[in-house]
């Protein structure tokens, strides 16, 4: 099975930048579509960005131009570079790996944007 571990969360000031990393264990990671989701207090989990094994990316409209998702299949790693963070983007950010009916999640990493 695939296990996902996120890191890189923390406290940043509004307008700051943060880079998140997700490392996957398990074989055949390259066949999974991977990405990042976030869940703010009192809200449902929402898509931030995804990236396929071939490198095709998809972003939520709210983060386009500010966030960049990337992956290194050889290193079983997917990253999210977040720039110009907004206070409303304070949330737990989760790494995801999906293939068919399989849906794997990391434990999440807290990102707090404070002014």
C-alpha positions in Angstrom: 0.0 0.0 0.0 1.0 3.6 -0.4 1.7 5.7 2.6 2.0 9.5 2.4 3.7 11.8 4.8 3.4 15.6 4.5 5.9 18.1 5.8 6.6 21.8 5.5 3.6 23.3 7.2 4.0 26.1 9.7 3.2 29.7 10.6 3.8 32.4 7.9 2.7 36.0 7.6 0.1 37.1 5.1 1.7 37.4 1.7 4.5 35.0 2.6 5.6 31.8 1.0 5.7 28.2 2.1 6.7 24.9 0.4 5.1 21.6 1.3 6.5 18.2 0.6 4.8 14.8 0.4 6.9 11.7 0.4 5.2 8.4 -0.6 6.3 4.9 0.3 5.2 1.9 -1.7 5.8 0.7 -5.2 4.2 2.0 -8.4 3.8 5.5 -7.2 4.2 6.9 -10.7 0.9 5.5 -11.8 -1.0 7.5 -9.3 -2.5 11.0 -9.8 -1.2 13.0 -6.8 -2.1 16.3 -5.4 -2.9 18.6 -2.5 -6.2 19.3 -0.7 -6.9 21.6 2.2 -9.5 21.7 4.9 -10.1 24.9 6.9 -11.9 24.9 10.2 -15.7 24.4 9.7 -15.3 23.8 6.0 -15.1 20.7 3.8 -11.9 19.5 2.2 -11.2 21.2 -1.1 -9.0 20.7 -4.1 -5.8 22.8 -4.3 -3.9 21.2 -7.1 -3.3 17.9 -8.7 -0.6 16.5 -11.0 -0.7 13.3 -13.0 2.2 10.8 -13.4 2.8 12.5 -16.7 3.1 15.9 -15.3 -0.3 17.4 -16.2 -1.4 19.9 -13.6 -4.8 21.2 -12.4 -5.3 24.1 -10.0 -8.2 25.5 -8.1 -9.0 28.9 -9.6 -8.3 30.6 -6.3 -4.6 29.5 -6.3 -3.7 29.9 -10.0 -0.7 32.0 -10.5 0.4 31.7 -6.9 0.8 28.0 -6.2 2.9 25.4 -8.1 2.6 21.7 -7.8 5.3 19.4 -9.0 6.4 15.8 -8.6 9.5 13.7 -8.8 8.4 10.1 -9.6 11.9 8.8 -9.1 11.9 10.2 -5.5 8.3 9.4 -4.8 7.7 13.0 -3.9 5.1 15.6 -4.7 5.6 19.3 -3.7 3.5 22.4 -3.4 5.0 25.8 -3.6 2.7 28.4 -2.2 3.3 32.1 -2.7 1.4 35.2 -1.6 -0.5 33.3 1.0 -3.8 34.7 2.2 -5.2 34.5 5.7 -8.2 32.6 4.5 -5.9 29.8 3.3 -5.1 28.8 6.8 -5.9 25.1 6.8 -4.7 21.6 7.2 -3.1 20.6 3.9 -3.3 17.0 2.8 -1.4 15.0 0.3 -3.4 12.6 -1.9 -2.7 9.8 -4.3 -5.5 8.4 -6.3 -5.8 5.6 -8.8 -9.2 4.1 -9.9 -11.1 3.4 -6.7 -8.0 3.6 -4.5 -7.7 6.9 -2.6 -4.8 7.4 -0.3 -4.3 10.3 2.1 -1.5 11.6 4.3 -2.1 12.8 7.8 -2.0 16.5 6.9 0.2 19.4 7.8 -1.0 22.6 9.3 -0.5 25.9 7.5 -1.3 29.0 9.4 -1.2 32.4 7.7 -1.3 35.3 10.2 -0.9 39.0 9.7 
